[in-house]
């Protein structure tokens, strides 16, 4: 029997495995950031251990950094400055490459890895961040780990891992106008549930996936974790190789040819079997918006929030009612027309140049509605510079959006970009959890063009009417 | 932290599904560079009003549940962010075990590293336990890892699954890194061979 893409990446990375035990899995690239690494370095220091492969470890700073007060950490809140200072010390002491805020590479770890060509097909990639699944868009096996595991990888370049099961997600058909990768992934999660992928690795397949550019593929793989799967993968193809060629850490010359020959083998064989399968008809999709407090609570912008009596499962019904209470919404109400107070365009899900270009097309020559605060936060310094070279910053600022520095920002509100209690946030990020974007904040997840349209109208609208 | 082998304690009922790690420990508590102090932030937004006063209806604030060392909650517990701070918060607060019908993958792995015992039971059983503990907060529940059982005061025993390897690790206090490092030669051999 043939093998799945996942198996073709997993199997050669098993360094050793005792009978009945999890595998000792080799890690090809380890990404670290300021928030989940300090305690792992403390463990190394306590045990007197070196970093085994500093050449396979890459650091940047993204989660806690402010996006509007520059790079002088003496002006920052003390705790964010301490985390940045600690990361600098750790990277210096252990010989790790650091893309510092003072350089021109820094950005969200899952945006910078691909930009630099660190992310490559067939690799195993880990990071102390659940959105590491993003890198699966290149045909890598990439997943988030906790801080103890960050320490294990620093010390050994390996992880003790139980082999997950495989889950094929087939997305077939033509996407309609105004339908994006974000709508695909929100529709998958709404269909399969926020916990439906637990124990599995997703492989996104089908004609609709093959037509997507790398930015869109990254958006989809990024939110695998919101569907409960630690990792999501897409087989590499010419789109992938085209994106990668010439990037700083990508193979060069003869090595490039050898690499591409190998990467082309990283496809699921026709006779391979998956443990589970789900199929989505892309041609039937409408723009998606979440209405609740887990990412599975999403619907078409043209639909109404479900009524409690429409939900059979008692736990899901309770989940809906508790979400409605938190969100200040009513079962059965339309989501279209829902007022928004804040718009956040950015994050590792939708903070890439392609996202900003699409949002800028909607915003061009228009004005953000009164009483709406709208932020655009590029995912990296390179994206910020590119956007400025294309004049996107001018389009956004003339329309009344704030143009910020690169970082995670209001996706998780660890810095000062926080939505106030009770505020509705039209957000291109990945999580609508209670208080995720600031204590008491209410998130409505959507695509960048839907968020831009919401900013101009002060409410949730169907962006297709503006196209 | 010493792993739990057997524990008899009262439990705290948390009737909520998809309890994500942002609820367990909100991001504003992740600014530390050590593990200490996370217990204070546990369930902060559910536990405290914006002015810092406790919300009297939240189970952790009810006097009858103050000694609970077992948390019982709804499905897909620990979803979302990979932050191990969530486990540090639960253990520092005093929880030694969590019972629910399903755990998120990364949270599960993080708990194993910190001696927090995770017990997955069928959803109807979890609902029964929630009812029991809400009716009588003093209900003593025994969780025993070696026999993989949860025992109720009336003697009823409920089995729970755990990966056999992980069970041995927890019972014998085997540390992942020590286990991996025993294969240092295999790792070096692996590294000598290029991927392509």
Interface residues (C-beta under 8 A of the other chain):
Chain A: X12 X15 X16 X18 X20 X21 X22 X24 X26 X28 X35 X36 X38 X39 X42 X52 X53 X63 X64 X79 X80 X82 X83 X86 X122 X128 X129 X130 X143 X144 X145 X146 X147 X148 X149 X151 X152 X155 X156 X157 X158 X159 X160 X162 X164 X194 X195 X198 X199 X225 X226 X228 X229 X230 X258 X259 X261 X262 X293 X294 X296 X315 X316 X318 X319 X322 X412 X413 X414 X421 X431 X433 X434 X435 X436 X439 X440
Chain B: X15 X16 X17 X18 X20 X22 X23 X26 X27 X28 X30 X31 X32 X33 X34 X35 X45 X50 X74 X75 X76 X79 X80 X81 X82 X83 X84 X85 X87 X102 X103 X104 X105 X106 X109 X110 X113 X114 X123 X163 X164 X165 X176 X177 X179 X180 X181 X183 X184 X186 X187 X190 X191 X195 X196
